[in-house]
Amino acid sequence: MREYWATLPEDELASKLNDFVKTHCLQRHPMYPLWSRAYGAYYANAFNGDEASALNFLGREGEILQTSINEFRKVVRQGVSIITRDRLNFEPSTESTQADVLEQAENAKHLAAFWVSKHKLDEKKDLLAEAGRLFGTAFLGVMYRNDLGEDELADVDTGTIYRTGDLDFFTLLPWDVFYDWRKTTWDDVDSCVFRVRRNRYSLAALQSDPAVQEKILSGSSAYEEMQETGQNMAVTYNREFGDIGSETIFLYYFVHKPCPALPKGRMMSFLGSGEVINDSLENPYGNLIIEPYIPETFQSGDMVYGYPSCLDALPPQESLDTVFSALTTNLSNLAVQALQAPDAANIDVKTISGMSFFSVKKLTDGGLNKIEPLQLTQNPQDGYKFVDYCRNYVTELGDLNGVLRGTPPAGVDAGIALATLSANALEALQPAVKALVGVFERTMSNAVVIFSRFAADKETTIPVKGEDGKSTTRTLTGKKVEAVKMFTMKISNPLLLSLSGKISLTKELLATGAVKSGQEFIQLIETGSLPAVLDDSMDEVNLINRENEMLRKGAQPAALDGDTHNEHILSHRRIVADPELRLKANAYRENLGEMNPPDVRQAYQIVAACLAHIDEHLGLIQNGNPILQAVVQTGKLPMAGGK
């Protein structure tokens, strides 16, 4: 019976994986040429020409000029800007509403905000969005590293400094991850190898085995390994800077998920030479550590790679470059005015310096008898029109339109029309936004589980901003967030990502009275944040929700004059809109009170608390301050005389 390859001894497994990595690159799977095309087009002007010019001089004598008017890069960057406009903001999810669990959720929320700032996750979000637009696939990972964090202990004998440990969030491009891509989805992938860049001297200092240290210090650099594995794209567009470039090496991680064949999974790190750095017989993370960002998947059912949608904009970009190069070549070579003149004109070229003359015979039929210019620099007007067509097609095929780029179509100036055009363009980018949200939600969920497991008793002090805006600190351990297993990410309405959308929505809110002042109008236009201008309404909604939580536990909050009584009553009534709850409450009344089962007593307490609280609101409607109620309903003080 053949042994499962993932269970092989560490040296044999590392050798097998090393061969797999090299084969993976050399075979050039179907996506590699597409990545290379996208990379070359995106950085065209960085690689064209030489140090003296951005033009390429081709032909026998350099008479052909090749240039690139890189609309492609501009479109990609504008798309990235739209996709990443929302700052990362996470909300933890728990399966319980007990007080201690809710406290852990609050801790996790502050911890996530701290990670976003400390690990610069908003910048990593931009990198992911850019790679997704260009290559269709990118990866985000998180692991726990003992060599990070604050200095904790120092070994007096060896001088080794031990650190407290910390999370490491990292991004990967598609050619840094190796796996069997002939799967249906990423969930079907059981194992993968990914590589990260490390400083060879720092990595060697962490090893206790001198032989391993020597392997690290003498091994190939990351640049050399890219050459060995045939990654022409990466090698062509990266330059070696002597000893500086050789400091960076690749550290490879093999990760296998737990499965029936490997109940505890497996994880191992090794060098490109096949030397094992760290072997573990189990995977402490329980997953593949990295999460894929794939905005648009192939529908073939047998390829776990995304489609680089921006490649659709490359044909018009290449056409634009071709036509623009032809026009530039013509104007450059023939920019000196040429004249034609009959032989009898006896032109002395010294008298008109800088001109080129063509001598022609005088025609007997009354043809050429005077000096005339040759219009050799004149280009066809269709060429210039075609340039405009190509630029427009690059924009459209790049999932943008003129409204998003600040150049709306002629005659379109109405707010609703602009908002509609913006929304249509933004819908094309929503798959990218949705995929980006998904990968960050999964990664942040992985991060809190890793933190609760690897730093269960290690104290971490983080800054916390209170409701009054003042910052304090809070000391957390992994145990104080272990009940949190999942995060959701808050995102804005796509309509609010464009100025026209903000203006249109603000006008609607002004008409309904939700926006009551010019200051709120300006605030919504500038920030695009609805909560910023609807804080009063959101506060009331939050109050009602918190009261409902108390009522579901049988507790009775107090109603106050100044509440929006109608909204409160309608919301609280939903709690008792449950036939089974009502049956149990009636059973409590009919039987012997405290002799009832706990669920019956609980049902009675919930119904009694809700009805009593609703009665409070009804009493305040009848007997409360009418002026205060008018202010709450209209947002304005009633004028004297009832006006």
Buried (B, 14 or more C-beta within 10 A) or exposed (E): EEEEEBEBEBEEBBBBBBEBBBEBBEEEEEBBEBBBBBBBBBBBEEEBBEEEEEBBBEEEEEEBBBBBBBBBBBBBBBBBEBBBBBEBBBBBBBEEEEEEBBEBBBBBBBBBBBBBEEBEBEEBBBBBBBBBBBBBBBBBBBBBEEBEBEEEEEEEEEEEEEBBBBBBBBBBBBBBBBBEBEBEEBEEBBBBBBBBEBEBEEBBBBBEEEEBBEBBEEBBBBBBBBBBBBBEBBBEEBEEEEEEBBBEBBBBBBBBBBEEEBEBBBBBBBBBBBBBBBBEEBBEBBBBBBBBBBBBBBEEEEBBBBBBBBBBBBEBBBBBBEBBBBBBBBBBBBEEBBBBBBEEBEBEEEEEEEBBBEEBEEEEEEEBEEBEEBEBBEEEEEEEEBBEBBBBBBBBBBBBBBBBEEEBEEEEEEBEBBBBBBBEBBEBBEBBBEBBBBBBBBBBBBBBBBBBBBBEEBEBEBEBEEEEEEEEEBEBBBEBBBBBBBBBBEBBEBBBBBBBBBBBBBBEBBEEEBBBEEEBBEBBBEEBBBEEBBEEBEEBBEBBEEBBEEBBEBEBBEBEBEBBBEBBBEBBEEBBEBEEBEEBBBBBEEEEEEEBEEEBBBBBBBBBBBBEBBEBBEEBBEEBEEEBBEBBEEEEEEEEEEE
